[in-house]
Amino acid sequence: FCLFPVQCYFHFLCVRVRVCACACVRAQVGGHTSMMRYDDHTVCKPLISREQRFYESLPPEMKEFTPEYKGMVLVCFEGDLDGYINLVAYPYVESSLEGGSEHEERDAPEREQPRRKHSRRSLHRSSSSCEHKEERDGDATDPLTELKSPRLDPKIHSDVPFQMLDWNSGLSSEKISHNPWSLRCHRQQLSRMRSESKERKLFKFLLLENVVHHFSFPCILDLKMGTRQHGDDASEEKAARQMKKCEQSTSATLGVRVCGMQVYQLNTGHYLCRNKYYGRGLSIDGFRQALYQYLHNGRGLRRDLLEPILHKLRSLKAVLEKQASYRFYSSSLLIIYEGKVRTETLRHVTHSLAPPPQPPLVDVRMIDFAHSTFKGFRGDTAVHDGPDRGYVFGLESLVHILESLRDDNSP
């Protein structure tokens, strides 16, 4: 399988990569790791074994609020003489990974040497569409034979540009075709890939549901949840750093802070973006303003979104309150809605007497479980009783602020 590094969940930019990101996984607004596209409904994330086991152990009632876990895949990075990187993925074979340490924990993807005779599917990117081509290796030849794809003009721009908000909430003059934060993550990932490409090792990746594949113009809010961010396995130094970040942000006062955002603006036809550094500096009132901005499409506040989002947040809160001993340290919550507004929705937003439109497309998902735990999970010895009160507190703060926006009649 030939993968596409995804530097923004909605657009692509050719950065010395043989196969480029497709418009299918839309908008990485937070996090540090560059996601990759497996197909329209699936993304690849560098594996951390703890997170994998957590996905496999999720109680059924939580699965509505998490990406579907689809297994694992092995990925090899190969450089060529032109300086491009080729990414080829192979089916995960349990027997091929025997001897690996079950308790190996690290931030980098786990690795193995390449195997032979794996089937693969190459996804080639053209200027107009993604073509799917299946191949099978029927002999013992090297499965890492270079898979070619058309080169793309690095100056190509997407139909919907992004625009970064500066520290003073003014717009920068430059409109760009990628999410600035996701491009940063993508470049860092490319640097790591290039350094490893000569060794021809296989890296383990998780296959997860692409939670924005239903959306045409996804508006995404990435929220770091809870009053504590460090896991039980964190070193004293890391725990101290995380505690300081929480104390100096709305994590301490509200149990939640902004980690990233992108909002489609109807009046300009581009996305506005915020990153985690903006979120860390917000006061309580600033956090409220950030939620208001996330729900504002440039023409008006999307009041039609408030009840659907509140309903999902209350449902998630009810589920988490029943999960005794679970702790979701350093996990995030994604709130997603469709930024492409139907005509009848726009009339309803601007004219309260207009007939109500169809319910808007909204989703809420928990992500990032590398530091999550529960009683007995992988031999964890820390004792946690009752639900994750820090996370629940964050949900309560969100509900309270969104209810105040709902009840505020000011324009």
C-alpha positions, -999 to +999 in steps of 0.1 A: +000+000+000+014+034-009+005+060+017+001+097+016+016+119+044-013+141+054-001+176+064-036+191+065-068+171+067-082+190+037-055+201+013-021+190-001+013+205-006+042+188-024+072+189-001+097+166-017+075+136-013+070+112-042+034+106-032+016+136-019-012+141+005-047+138-009-078+158-001-093+132+021-082+135+058-092+170+066-074+193+090-048+183+115-052+213+139-033+199+169-009+172+179+027+166+169+026+136+146+019+139+109-011+117+100-011+096+069-040+086+046-047+049+040-079+054+022-108+079+023-122+064+055-089+055+073-058+073+085-025+059+098-009+071+130+026+060+143+020+032+168+025+035+205+017+001+219+000+015+249-025+034+228-031+004+206-040-018+236-062+009+250-082+010+217-085-028+219-098-025+255-124+002+250-158-006+266-186-007+240-204+024+252-173+045+246-169+035+209-195+060+197-172+088+209-138+074+196-124+067+162-130+031+150-098+011+156-090-009+124-058-027+133-022-021+123-001-018+092+036-018+085+052+011+067+086+014+050+102+047+041+125+047+011+145+076-004+155+077-040+183+094-060+162+125-066+157+131-029+121+120-027+107+097-001+084+068-011+061+053+015+050+017+011+027-001+035+023-038+041-003-059+059+005-065+095+015-101+101+014-112+138+042-138+133+065-113+117+067-093+149+075-121+173+103-113+198+093-076+202+091-062+237+054-062+248+062-033+272+083-012+249+070+024+252+084+053+232+071+082+212+087+070+179+070+043+158+081+008+166+102-009+139+110-042+123+130-053+093+111-056+060+095-089+051+090-105+017+060-115-003+035-090+012+006-079-009+003-042-015-020-016-030-006+015-046-026+047-045-013+071-071-021+108-069-030+127-101-040+163-105-077+154-106-083+122-088-068+094-067-066+061-085-065+028-067-044+001-082-040-034-066-008-054-071+004-088-057+039-100-053+039-136-065+075-143-062+104-137-038+115-104-054+121-074-032+087-061-023+101-026-019+103-020-057+099+017-062+063+027-068+062+057-090+036+084-090+032+117-109+051+146-096+030+175-085+037+212-090+046+224-055+030+258-064-004+241-067-030+257-044-062+243-031-096+257-038-101+267-002-071+285+014-062+288+050-054+320+068-036+322+101-049+345+129-021+364+146-017+370+183-038+401+183-067+384+165-060+402+133-057+384+100-024+379+084-022+392+048-011+359+033-036+332+023-021+298+021-032+264+008-024+244+039-030+245+076+002+261+091+003+238+121-002+206+101+025+217+077+049+221+106+041+186+118+044+172+083+079+187+078+091+173+111+078+139+101+095+142+067+128+149+084+125+118+106+114+097+076+144+109+055+169+100+083+154+065+085+148+058+048+183+043+042+178+016+068+147+002+051+130-007+083+093-012+088+074+010+112+042+001+129+012+023+123-023+022+138-052+022+114-080+045+126-112+059+113-109+092+095-135+110+116-139+139+091-145+119+060-182+128+061-175+165+060-169+187+029-157+218+048-148+204+082-146+230+110-126+214+138-119+223+174-092+203+192-095+205+230-070+192+255-092+178+282-087+174+320-070+192+348-040+169+345-020+160+314+009+138+324+005+100+326+013+078+355+045+068+336+058+103+332+092+112+346+093+139+373+107+164+348+079+158+323+052+158+350+065+191+363+064+206+328+028+194+322+016+206+356+031+241+348+012+242+315-020+233+332-015+259+360-009+286+335-038+279+312-075+272+313-067+235+320-066+244+357-096+267+358-119+250+333-105+215+329-101+222+291-079+243+268-078+250+231-052+229+213-061+239+177-089+252+155-099+257+120-131+275+110-145+279+075-155+315+068-185+320+044-177+356+038-141+351+026-141+315+015-111+305+035-103+288+068-091+306+099-067+287+121-054+287+156-027+266+172-019+253+207+002+283+216-028+305+212-048+282+234-023+282+262-025+319+266-063+322+269-081+334+300-115+321+310-131+349+290-107+344+262-117+307+260-153+317+258-144+340+229-125+312+212-156+290+213-177+319+199-151+323+171-152+286+164-190+288+159-189+319+139-188+315+101-180+351+092-217+359+086-232+350+120-230+327+150-241+292+141-267+289+168-282+258+150-250+240+161-254+246+198-280+221+208-266+192+187-231+198+202-245+201+237-265+169+233-233+150+223-213+165+251-239+156+277-241+121+263-203+117+265-203+130+301-229+104+311-208+076+296-176+087+312-192+091+346-198+054+345-162+045+337-147+038+371-109+040+374-105+053+338-081+083+333-076+100+300-045+119+306-033+141+277-062+130+255-080+154+233-116+160+223-125+169+187-157+189+180-165+189+143-192+204+122-199+210+085-188+245+074-207+243+041-240+259+050-272+250+032-293+280+019-321+272+043-297+271+072-282+304+063-317+320+062-324+305+096-292+319+111-298+354+098-336+355+101-351+338+133-385+336+117-373+314+088-384+277+090-359+254+108-336+236+085-324+200+087-302+192+117-265+202+110-238+176+106-219+175+140-196+150+156-177+147+189-147+123+193-121+115+219-086+109+205-050+103+217-049+076+244-011+071+247-012+080+284-047+067+293-052+040+319-077+021+340-074-004+368-053-034+358-044-020+324-011-035+313-001-040+349-005-003+359-001+000+396-015+035+402-049+034+419-076+056+405-111+054+420-143+067+403-145+085+370-120+109+356-132+140+374-108+163+356-122+153+322-158+155+335-150+190+349-138+200+314-170+187+298-191+206+324-172+238+316-179+233+279-215+227+285-219+257+307-202+281+282-221+268+252-254+271+271-245+307+279-238+313+242-271+297+234-290+319+258-272+351+249-295+371+226-269+396+215-259+395+178 
